[in-house]
Amino acid sequence: MLPGVPGVVHVSHLTKIFRVPERESGMSAALRSLFKRQWRDVHAVEDISFEIEAGEVVGFLGPNGAGKTTTLKMLSGLLYPTSGEGLVLGHVPSRREREYLRRMTLVMGNRNQLQWDLPALDSFELNRAIYRLPRDDFRRTRDELIELLDVGDLVRKPVRQLSLGERMKVEVVGSLLHLPAVLFLDEPTIGLDVTMQRRLRSFVAEYNRRHGATVLLTSHYMADVEALCKRVIVIHHGRILFDGRLDALADSFSTTKTIEAVLADGERITLRVPKAETSQATARLLAEHDVTDLTVEDPPIEDVIEQVFAAEVSA
C-alpha cells in the first residue's frame, strides 16, 4: 500500500454504540417506564482500525457478541457508525451509492435473501434487473457460478424445498451475479455439514483467484479460516485484540508446543510442553526412546484464540 493511500477496506476509529431501553421486571416498573424510560449504552464496536488490501482474504474472528456482524453491517451500509470512518472502495458505505452497491456483497449464513417460494433462477433474474446487468454477461456469469458450485439441478426448485446446505450454495450464487470486488461473508458455512463446508471454502478460494476479490470472512469454523486466510483480525468486546498473520497468532500468544512421537514398537507419545522447553523435551524423548517419527507443532488455532480471549478477560 502506498503511504497515505487507503486500502480497499479502510477502517479508522470506527465505533458503534446502541442505546437500548432497560427496566426492572414487574408491573410497577412497566408503568414507570411509560413516563420515564431508562436507557443504557451498549458499545458493540469500540474504536477499531484496520486496512485490507485488494485481493486479501482476511478472517474476522471473535466470540458471539464481539462486534463482528455489527462491523460488517457498517461496512456494507446497513448500519450508520456512531463515530469514526469506514471506507470501502473509496465509498462511504452508509450513503448506499449505486456504484458502491454494484461492487460489494454481504452474505449472511443465517439470512435468506432469495424469494422463498420461487426457483432460484427467478430470483437471479430479479437480481439481473436490480443491478442492470447486460443479459449476455449475466448468463455467462450465472452459468459459471452454477457450474463452480454444482447447483444446476437445484436452481430450478423452489428455494423452500432445498436443504440448508443447498440453499446456502444458491444464495452465494445469487449474491455474486454482479461479480462484486468486495465480499463480506458472515458465517457462510454455519450449520452446514463437513462436505458442504469444504465445497463452499473451495468456491470462495476459486472466486478470489479468478476475480481478485477482497474478502472479509467471519466464521466459528477454524477450518474455514485456516483454508482461506493468511491474515486474521481478532475482536472481543468490540475491540481488536490481534491483527496479523494467522501463523503469527500462535507465535504471539501460544505458550506451549505439542510433541508427537511414534516409537519403533508402534506406540505413540503425545506431550504438551512449554514453548521454551521444546528443545530439551525433544532431546530427552529421542535419548530415552527408539523414535521412528517425530513432529513438533503449535496447538490448534482454536486453543490459541481461546488464550487470546482469556488474556483479555484477565487483563
PALUMTOR-853321 format. One line per field, with one value per residue: residue number from 1; x, y, z of N, C-alpha, C in turn; residue in three letters. Coordinates in steps of 0.001 Angstrom, whole numbers, plus 500000, padded with zeros to 6 digits. Example, Ala and Ser with C-alpha at 12.3 -4.5 7.8 and 13.67 -1.06 7.14 Angstrom:
resi <- c(1,2)
nX <- c(513190,512850)
nY <- c(494310,497750)
nZ <- c(507800,507080)
caX <- c(512300,513670)
caY <- c(495500,498940)
caZ <- c(507800,507140)
cX <- c(513200,512900)
cY <- c(496700,500030)
cZ <- c(507800,507870)
resn <- c(ALA,SER)
REM end
This chain:
resi <- c(1,2,3,4,5,6,7,8,9,10,11,12,13,14,15,16,17,18,19,20,21,22,23,24,25,26,27,28,29,30,31,32,33,34,35,36,37,38,39,40,41,42,43,44,45,46,47,48,49,50,51,52,53,54,55,56,57,58,59,60,61,62,63,64,65,66,67,68,69,70,71,72,73,74,75,76,77,78,79,80,81,82,83,84,85,86,87,88,89,90,91,92,93,94,95,96,97,98,99,100,101,102,103,104,105,106,107,108,109,110,111,112,113,114,115,116,117,118,119,120,121,122,123,124,125,126,127,128,129,130,131,132,133,134,135,136,137,138,139,140,141,142,143,144,145,146,147,148,149,150,151,152,153,154,155,156,157,158,159,160,161,162,163,164,165,166,167,168,169,170,171,172,173,174,175,176,177,178,179,180,181,182,183,184,185,186,187,188,189,190,191,192,193,194,195,196,197,198,199,200,201,202,203,204,205,206,207,208,209,210,211,212,213,214,215,216,217,218,219,220,221,222,223,224,225,226,227,228,229,230,231,232,233,234,235,236,237,238,239,240,241,242,243,244,245,246,247,248,249,250,251,252,253,254,255,256,257,258,259,260,261,262,263,264,265,266,267,268,269,270,271,272,273,274,275,276,277,278,279,280,281,282,283,284,285,286,287,288,289,290,291,292,293,294,295,296,297,298,299,300,301,302,303,304,305,306,307,308,309,310,311,312,313,314,315)
nX <- c(500843,500530,501985,499699,497601,494498,493453,491533,489502,489047,489311,488901,489139,486539,483326,480465,477624,474887,471820,469853,466681,465962,464603,463363,461863,458316,455020,454833,457285,457008,454956,456202,458122,456683,456512,459020,461575,464339,467657,470464,473850,475193,478209,478935,480896,484103,486132,487812,490392,491660,493195,492497,493851,493617,492446,493062,492230,490715,490392,487911,487624,486067,484189,480593,478742,480927,481242,481543,479543,478190,480205,480542,478018,478096,480122,478933,476901,474478,474194,474622,477647,478503,480649,483855,485474,484650,485639,485028,486312,486729,484300,481769,480091,477492,476144,475104,475500,474807,476893,478648,477135,476998,479437,480008,479162,477128,477009,475117,475108,472895,470675,468023,468017,466932,463891,461436,459425,459921,461777,465365,466454,464595,464839,467445,467116,465718,467711,469432,467990,467889,470583,471084,472332,473955,472369,473741,476243,475336,474185,476450,478051,476281,476004,478635,479037,477064,478079,480536,479700,478156,475256,473304,470978,469574,468795,466409,464420,461886,463007,462289,462193,464714,467561,469405,472163,472067,470506,472208,474269,473001,472247,474726,475478,473480,474273,476606,476299,476653,479332,480953,483569,484292,483754,481757,481532,479547,479601,479292,479246,477765,476052,476247,477057,480184,481096,479708,480705,483383,483112,482076,484189,486196,485024,484969,487708,488383,486862,488062,490608,490063,488870,490176,489071,488392,488101,486341,485930,483845,483764,482932,484078,487148,488421,487542,488845,491577,491885,491464,492512,495346,495767,494461,492010,491341,488647,487128,484667,484103,486562,489744,491938,494027,495837,497078,499309,498035,499633,501330,499783,499734,502434,502573,500821,500650,501763,502731,503994,503197,504347,504661,505338,506276,506974,509344,508058,505490,503998,502484,503393,502337,503067,502577,504311,505945,506768,509405,510772,510870,513021,514677,512877,512372,514914,515341,513320,514139,516508,515762,514017,513280,512741,510769,509414,508802,507117,506757,504517,502517,499810,496298,494624,492239,492597,494584,493267,491382,493132,493855,491434,491115,493306,492528,490278,491423,493034)
nY <- c(498803,502226,505052,506972,506294,504843,501414,498865,498246,500437,501242,503380,504182,503293,503200,501878,502499,501322,502517,501360,500528,499937,498232,497309,494177,493530,494955,497594,498710,498621,500468,502805,503098,504041,506747,507643,506612,504414,504295,502615,502526,500459,499318,498192,498096,499370,501874,500808,500010,499246,498037,496666,495132,495044,492003,490513,487921,487910,486754,487333,487247,486138,485772,485133,488135,489786,491866,491462,491018,493451,495200,494325,494972,497758,498265,497398,499127,498889,499742,502828,504247,505232,506878,507701,506331,504556,503258,501813,500673,503310,504472,505795,503648,503934,505746,504357,504365,503813,502926,501880,499765,498077,496926,495407,492816,491292,488403,486473,483801,482955,484154,484568,485482,485052,484651,482910,481102,480764,479392,479487,480477,482365,484371,485073,486333,488567,489835,490427,492420,494358,495061,495889,494356,493493,491217,489072,489042,488545,485939,484446,484756,483748,481029,480179,480406,478649,476262,476130,475772,473572,473431,472998,471403,472339,475015,475180,474439,475390,477590,476996,474248,473322,471936,473157,473374,473220,475473,477474,477385,478204,480710,481966,482000,483774,486089,486818,487378,489845,490084,491095,493163,493199,491096,490511,488138,486583,484173,482062,479273,478265,475811,473915,470683,468820,468247,470113,472469,472300,472435,475026,476545,475961,477109,479879,480381,479910,481849,484155,483800,483909,486407,488268,489209,490984,489806,489662,487672,486099,483458,480606,478251,476970,475648,476871,479342,478639,477427,479477,481980,484019,486057,487301,489025,489581,490104,491324,492040,494304,495454,495396,492739,491443,491667,490350,487983,484677,482510,483861,484396,482173,482194,484559,484313,481705,479527,477018,473953,471115,467871,465047,461643,458649,455429,452694,450308,450884,452313,455427,458662,461578,464846,467860,470748,473528,476282,477233,475037,473177,472197,470839,468886,467447,466437,464810,462930,461649,460567,458720,456919,454669,456222,456488,458362,461848,464800,468324,470688,473707,474462,473698,476220,477107,476774,478646,481057,481001,481422,484037,485393,484731,486034,488666,488854,488543,490725)
nZ <- c(500000,499149,500832,502683,501016,501140,501828,500071,501859,504400,507670,510332,513594,514087,515485,517116,518905,520593,521808,524254,525712,529198,531991,535247,536216,536527,537224,538241,537561,534817,534430,535371,533408,531295,531631,532381,530894,531182,529964,528470,527269,524798,523816,520936,518937,519271,518625,516472,514123,510917,507863,504680,501897,498262,496997,499263,501604,504538,507815,510240,513464,516516,519603,520010,519932,519873,518098,515417,513345,513506,512658,509981,508998,509175,507323,505015,504722,506043,508632,510387,511468,514834,515343,513891,510921,507997,504988,501857,498924,498371,498908,501101,503029,504262,502708,500645,497846,494387,492708,494566,495721,493567,493551,495765,498165,500686,502473,504539,506637,508117,507050,504743,501410,498937,496998,498662,497751,495084,492293,492375,490024,489123,491058,490501,488046,488882,490376,488255,486974,489001,489327,486810,484789,481780,479567,478279,479611,482187,481932,481261,483581,485529,484690,484963,487760,488677,487695,489088,491721,491454,491201,489352,489203,491355,491151,489844,491492,493919,496448,499075,499138,499340,501061,503959,503324,500508,499965,500896,499041,496629,497449,497641,494948,493942,495257,494040,491393,490214,490162,492450,493811,496422,499145,501890,504166,506351,508553,506499,506284,508349,510180,508162,506757,506865,504277,502673,503785,503016,500246,499864,500880,499007,496799,497448,497561,494891,493574,494566,493433,490670,490263,491799,494128,497188,500463,503493,506154,508503,510832,512807,512402,512398,510401,508072,508224,508376,505908,504080,504863,505260,506943,510015,511958,515251,517353,520323,522706,521213,520616,518959,519336,518113,515076,512332,510718,510350,511144,512825,514962,516663,517352,518791,520957,521895,524404,524510,523014,520994,521103,519180,519003,517314,518260,517834,518376,517683,519481,520432,521509,523073,523933,525677,526029,527691,525561,525683,526581,524590,522990,524858,525779,523457,522851,525094,524754,522398,523279,525217,524043,521307,518587,515699,514220,514463,515406,515835,516848,516758,519033,518302,516385,517439,520183,520626,520099,522126,524248,523695,524197,526884,528004,527581,529234,531773,531928)
caX <- c(500000,501284,501750,498603,496539,493766,493241,490186,488683,489771,488545,489666,488464,485116,482617,479008,477004,473430,471132,468762,465897,466029,463751,463229,460660,457165,454046,455126,458399,456482,454212,457157,458851,455839,456707,460444,462285,465765,468425,471893,474611,475896,479319,479082,482204,484705,487391,488644,491060,492425,493198,492539,494285,492946,492755,493276,491159,491034,489470,487469,487296,485667,483015,479311,478630,482214,481158,481875,478435,477947,481216,480208,476827,478520,480911,478057,475953,473207,474189,475438,478554,478345,481773,484924,485362,484770,485598,485203,486481,486652,482932,481219,479046,476153,475484,474420,475576,474588,478163,479202,476352,477305,480788,480170,478042,477121,476376,474937,474734,471607,469656,467557,467889,466201,462446,461246,458523,460290,463087,466451,466655,463739,465469,468625,466642,465416,468997,469934,467299,468283,471945,471129,473401,473699,471863,474770,477203,474643,474066,477783,478442,475362,476330,479944,478858,476290,478993,481529,479094,477435,473870,472461,469659,468917,468302,465080,463478,461581,464029,461800,462370,466137,468160,470177,473379,471714,470065,473359,475026,472322,472324,476033,475405,472694,474985,477815,475981,477169,480793,481452,485002,484459,482803,481645,480933,479255,479277,478660,479141,477130,475026,476433,477881,481595,481259,479230,481662,484576,482761,481976,485543,486874,484417,485436,489107,488423,486339,489139,491678,489632,488422,490971,488156,488795,487133,486393,485180,483672,483385,483281,484767,488520,488835,487313,489882,492883,491927,491293,493050,496697,495722,493253,491759,490592,487910,486446,484048,484127,487913,490654,492997,495145,495708,498333,499297,497451,500682,501934,498893,500258,503740,502400,500006,500752,502845,503100,504147,502780,505318,504111,506388,505904,508095,509606,507072,504168,503378,502504,503527,501989,503443,502429,505362,506156,507499,510837,511372,510648,514273,515107,511933,512582,516186,515156,512473,514959,517549,515193,513151,513620,511721,510800,508854,508582,506644,506566,503510,501778,498488,495247,494393,491119,493153,495316,492304,490860,494122,493743,490261,491380,494226,491771,489411,492219,493795)
caY <- c(500000,503464,505899,507934,505781,503831,500134,498623,498459,501339,501452,504246,504556,503025,502932,501788,502414,501191,502991,500406,500756,498895,498439,496156,493394,493847,495891,498972,499168,498838,501730,503911,503262,504799,508177,507950,505427,504334,503835,502348,502446,499207,499576,496992,498222,500485,502489,499837,500497,498278,498203,495429,495443,494359,490588,489827,487184,488147,486195,488282,486235,486570,485056,485789,489420,490501,493042,491093,491284,494899,495806,494019,495741,499143,498329,497156,500227,498602,500496,504035,504258,506324,507773,507069,506310,503320,503439,500595,501053,504760,504915,505756,502640,504346,506535,503378,504806,502710,502404,501053,498543,497219,496371,494668,491966,490785,487093,486104,482398,482696,485023,484171,486635,484674,484506,481611,480219,480739,478803,480457,481109,483555,485404,485538,487290,489800,490475,490978,493684,495319,495522,496339,493595,493071,489847,488093,488977,487898,484499,483855,484701,482809,479649,479881,480208,477422,475139,476085,475254,472345,473591,473026,470801,472986,476358,475088,474083,476473,477668,476370,472799,472999,471789,474323,473442,473546,476870,478354,477446,479061,482070,482501,482317,484991,487239,487117,487518,491120,489993,492127,493208,493035,490151,490406,486828,486436,482780,481462,477813,477902,474778,473010,469523,468996,468243,471400,473484,472188,472896,476485,477084,475863,478083,481216,480472,479996,483166,485097,483620,484311,487795,489151,489835,491186,489068,489716,486461,485675,482048,479882,477045,477349,475065,477913,480369,478064,477108,480643,483258,484148,487111,487317,490096,489028,491165,490869,493186,495469,495988,494496,492194,490979,491859,489916,486694,483586,481731,484678,484374,481148,482632,485674,484037,480338,479313,475599,473195,469719,466935,463720,460703,457253,454585,451546,449255,451349,453156,456869,459504,462977,465700,469311,471288,474964,476558,477401,473748,472248,471552,469888,467770,466643,465728,463759,461895,460904,459839,457679,456003,454366,457011,456363,459579,462863,466106,469383,471573,474633,473947,474094,477663,477379,476912,479908,482158,480944,482072,485473,485874,484585,487105,489901,488851,488677,491969)
caZ <- c(500000,499097,502001,502560,500151,501895,501184,499562,503065,505301,508904,511224,514838,513877,516737,517061,520228,520563,523013,524431,526926,530219,533166,536122,535960,537367,536682,538641,536733,533472,534443,535478,532152,530368,531860,532500,530424,531464,528823,528671,526028,524527,522888,520114,518298,520002,518201,515773,512917,510139,506412,503906,500541,497167,496848,500541,502273,505948,508795,511271,514462,517844,520120,519781,520608,519878,517241,514042,512424,513524,511792,508593,508618,508929,506098,503868,504638,506721,509878,510460,512617,515798,515079,513136,509465,507252,503545,501077,497520,498324,499177,502452,502852,504703,501664,499792,496463,493452,492240,495635,495864,492426,493665,497013,498575,502060,502568,505942,506636,508783,506467,503422,500532,497738,497163,499301,497009,493673,491987,492471,488722,489047,491881,489776,487037,489608,490660,486995,486741,490037,489064,485414,484154,480404,479618,477911,480717,483300,481685,481317,484991,486211,484349,485546,489200,488854,487468,490159,492951,491116,491643,488165,489464,492495,490863,489249,492547,494866,497492,500315,499055,499429,502382,504361,502537,499131,499923,501075,497789,495648,497987,497259,493520,493785,495818,493280,489970,489716,490278,493363,494088,497868,499726,503335,504389,507777,508861,505321,506373,509611,510110,507043,507058,506537,502824,502169,504212,502171,498902,499876,501036,497712,495896,497812,497138,493431,493193,494881,492459,489327,490155,492637,495085,498576,501275,504954,506494,509882,510934,514025,511981,512144,509122,507064,508351,508053,504486,503214,505349,505782,507959,510827,512921,516389,518039,521545,523374,520338,520429,518276,520190,517298,513642,511745,510034,511126,511800,513881,516133,517567,517857,519721,522141,522385,525362,524516,521779,521102,520536,518941,518587,517051,518656,516971,518635,517278,520495,520169,522697,522829,525055,525540,526883,527499,524325,525960,526922,523486,522559,525878,525830,522257,523009,526096,524155,521440,524008,526074,523302,519912,517890,514234,513627,515488,514921,516828,516274,517595,519388,517360,516408,518348,521528,520686,520196,523491,525105,523453,524926,528319,528388,527606,530403,532987,531906)
cX <- c(500878,500989,500632,497456,495797,493618,491833,489167,489530,488873,489407,488802,486947,484462,481120,478472,475492,472863,469878,468001,466103,465115,463743,461949,459541,456294,454383,456276,457939,455733,455155,457856,458022,456112,458189,461244,463778,466497,469844,472563,475328,476945,479578,480432,482845,486085,488317,489205,491785,492304,493225,492839,493520,493404,493019,492026,491500,489961,489182,486861,486908,484459,481726,479250,479900,482171,481418,480760,478106,478939,480891,478985,477173,479267,480069,476950,474624,473080,475048,476389,478229,479445,482840,484600,485514,484642,485824,485222,486338,485285,482646,480022,477637,475434,474755,474393,475481,475899,478830,478467,476607,478632,481032,478991,478239,476347,476326,474377,473395,470496,469310,467344,467124,464713,462121,460455,458857,461585,464167,466689,465811,464315,466728,468230,466294,466703,469600,469301,467731,469659,472142,472272,473035,473370,472934,475806,476592,474582,475412,478240,477589,475766,477684,479813,478084,477178,479991,480968,478230,475981,472898,471075,468879,468245,466910,464001,463117,462570,463582,461980,463824,466563,468968,471444,473120,471300,471247,474144,474329,472254,473648,476044,474656,473423,476170,477560,476535,478686,481367,482947,485304,483348,482887,480857,480785,478740,478641,478494,478425,476033,475187,477268,479296,481817,480845,480186,482887,484295,482685,483341,486295,486336,484920,486885,489211,487905,487399,490259,491279,489404,489214,490151,488798,487705,487401,485409,485072,483260,483766,484014,486202,489052,488620,488479,491236,493009,492004,492168,494505,496747,494415,493218,490892,489964,487177,485934,484198,485496,488813,491771,494227,494833,497046,498184,498751,498528,501363,501065,499386,501587,503584,501754,500137,501955,503329,503332,503672,503796,504632,505205,505781,507137,508207,508590,505643,503470,503512,502562,503197,502296,503106,503369,505430,507055,509010,511536,511276,511916,514724,514197,512111,513866,516050,514336,513284,516015,516989,514369,513682,512518,511882,510225,508556,508142,506492,505643,503022,500434,497459,494916,493210,491612,493889,494362,491644,491825,494088,492591,490487,492305,493490,490901,490206,492971,493096)
cY <- c(501246,504320,506893,507477,504678,502542,500028,498783,499256,501643,502244,504684,504361,502583,502843,501552,502345,501695,502146,500718,499619,499254,497162,495412,493849,494931,497340,499543,499452,500162,502919,504178,503998,506298,508576,506703,505532,503744,503484,502221,501105,499480,498297,496953,499487,500839,501494,500445,499336,498618,496819,495784,494631,492906,489839,489065,487183,487523,487202,487446,486853,485782,485775,487082,490240,491776,492746,491487,492768,495616,495565,494793,497210,499253,498067,498193,499983,499347,501741,503912,505418,507363,506999,507005,504899,503628,502093,500990,502561,505323,504901,504816,503123,505212,505649,503823,503609,502093,501528,499721,497569,496488,495604,493737,491552,489477,486702,484683,482093,483605,484552,485413,486329,484538,483067,480631,480100,479961,479884,481170,482374,484694,485938,486574,488627,490559,491091,492344,494751,495913,495982,495668,493293,491581,488812,487933,488239,486391,483805,483710,483703,481366,479243,479592,478926,476202,475011,475469,474015,472384,473614,472447,471553,474298,476357,474699,475313,476430,476950,474853,472367,472787,473046,474471,473805,475008,477818,478478,478326,480508,482728,482865,483625,486237,487682,487329,488812,491224,491074,492009,492993,492128,490235,489130,486594,485031,482070,479952,477348,476854,473785,471805,469734,469063,469569,472524,473485,472713,474424,477143,477072,476892,479494,481406,480633,481339,484240,485011,484178,485815,488769,489855,489951,490597,489318,488668,486284,484208,481519,478586,477406,476732,476062,478891,479826,477764,478353,481842,483135,485157,487025,488566,489497,490186,490567,492097,494458,496053,494947,494068,491799,491256,491488,488581,485610,482792,482519,484714,483360,481578,483697,485253,482624,480196,477870,475099,471764,468845,465578,462822,459328,456399,453371,450436,449689,452241,454634,457635,460940,463779,467142,469961,472798,475220,476625,476078,472732,471490,470492,468658,466855,465815,464569,462595,461029,460056,458631,456650,455793,454988,456841,457591,460566,464173,467055,470420,472586,474020,474363,475577,478029,477601,478239,481073,482170,481610,483587,486050,485815,485684,488426,489983,489116,489989,493049)
cZ <- c(500000,500317,501736,501687,500893,501111,500627,500682,504043,506490,509873,512405,514743,515185,516460,518458,520035,521885,523192,525722,527912,531368,533994,535779,536894,536764,537019,537819,535312,533398,534527,534150,531110,530469,531921,532146,530736,530245,529251,527309,525934,523454,522086,519417,518849,519454,517511,514484,512245,508662,505771,502460,499501,497092,498135,500961,503751,506833,509895,512387,515796,518306,519743,520580,520610,519057,515776,513069,512379,512612,510327,508121,508396,507609,504852,503757,505310,508044,509730,511640,513553,515610,514328,511662,508931,505773,502878,499606,497337,498619,500675,502404,503193,503683,500660,498328,495520,493001,493297,495736,494718,492600,494963,497230,500017,502058,504034,505990,507253,508251,505063,502571,499249,498045,497561,498435,495527,493473,492025,491145,488568,489872,491203,488718,487693,489934,489392,486716,487736,489724,487613,484658,482706,480360,479286,479016,481898,483109,481781,482777,485747,485949,484926,487037,489489,488678,488613,491431,492709,491620,490466,488375,490532,492121,490236,490258,493375,496024,498759,500308,499228,500872,502707,503513,501089,499003,500040,499780,496754,496136,497566,495781,493307,494246,494968,491793,489381,489862,491182,493589,495561,498380,501241,503615,505889,508044,507652,505400,507631,509373,508980,507458,506501,505029,502221,502562,503300,500765,498844,500059,499716,496734,496182,497357,495624,492938,493440,493841,491094,489209,491025,493701,496466,499468,502752,505458,507998,509879,512303,513692,511594,510856,507992,507046,507920,506560,503608,503583,505787,506928,508726,511694,514013,517155,519234,522280,522541,520067,519767,519219,519385,515833,513011,511066,510953,511846,512920,515129,517147,518167,518943,521033,522691,523304,525365,523093,522035,520377,520387,518391,518356,517349,517743,517173,518281,518273,520102,521488,522291,524085,524721,526540,526685,526294,524572,526231,525792,523109,523560,525905,524622,522374,523999,525534,523188,522149,524754,525327,521893,519043,516381,513534,514741,514834,516105,516206,517299,517954,518341,517507,517300,519770,521683,520857,521565,524458,524935,524249,526438,528817,528490,528856,531690,533054,532703)
resn <- c(MET,LEU,PRO,GLY,VAL,PRO,GLY,VAL,VAL,HIS,VAL,SER,HIS,LEU,THR,LYS,ILE,PHE,ARG,VAL,PRO,GLU,ARG,GLU,SER,GLY,MET,SER,ALA,ALA,LEU,ARG,SER,LEU,PHE,LYS,ARG,GLN,TRP,ARG,ASP,VAL,HIS,ALA,VAL,GLU,ASP,ILE,SER,PHE,GLU,ILE,GLU,ALA,GLY,GLU,VAL,VAL,GLY,PHE,LEU,GLY,PRO,ASN,GLY,ALA,GLY,LYS,THR,THR,THR,LEU,LYS,MET,LEU,SER,GLY,LEU,LEU,TYR,PRO,THR,SER,GLY,GLU,GLY,LEU,VAL,LEU,GLY,HIS,VAL,PRO,SER,ARG,ARG,GLU,ARG,GLU,TYR,LEU,ARG,ARG,MET,THR,LEU,VAL,MET,GLY,ASN,ARG,ASN,GLN,LEU,GLN,TRP,ASP,LEU,PRO,ALA,LEU,ASP,SER,PHE,GLU,LEU,ASN,ARG,ALA,ILE,TYR,ARG,LEU,PRO,ARG,ASP,ASP,PHE,ARG,ARG,THR,ARG,ASP,GLU,LEU,ILE,GLU,LEU,LEU,ASP,VAL,GLY,ASP,LEU,VAL,ARG,LYS,PRO,VAL,ARG,GLN,LEU,SER,LEU,GLY,GLU,ARG,MET,LYS,VAL,GLU,VAL,VAL,GLY,SER,LEU,LEU,HIS,LEU,PRO,ALA,VAL,LEU,PHE,LEU,ASP,GLU,PRO,THR,ILE,GLY,LEU,ASP,VAL,THR,MET,GLN,ARG,ARG,LEU,ARG,SER,PHE,VAL,ALA,GLU,TYR,ASN,ARG,ARG,HIS,GLY,ALA,THR,VAL,LEU,LEU,THR,SER,HIS,TYR,MET,ALA,ASP,VAL,GLU,ALA,LEU,CYS,LYS,ARG,VAL,ILE,VAL,ILE,HIS,HIS,GLY,ARG,ILE,LEU,PHE,ASP,GLY,ARG,LEU,ASP,ALA,LEU,ALA,ASP,SER,PHE,SER,THR,THR,LYS,THR,ILE,GLU,ALA,VAL,LEU,ALA,ASP,GLY,GLU,ARG,ILE,THR,LEU,ARG,VAL,PRO,LYS,ALA,GLU,THR,SER,GLN,ALA,THR,ALA,ARG,LEU,LEU,ALA,GLU,HIS,ASP,VAL,THR,ASP,LEU,THR,VAL,GLU,ASP,PRO,PRO,ILE,GLU,ASP,VAL,ILE,GLU,GLN,VAL,PHE,ALA,ALA,GLU,VAL,SER,ALA)
REM end
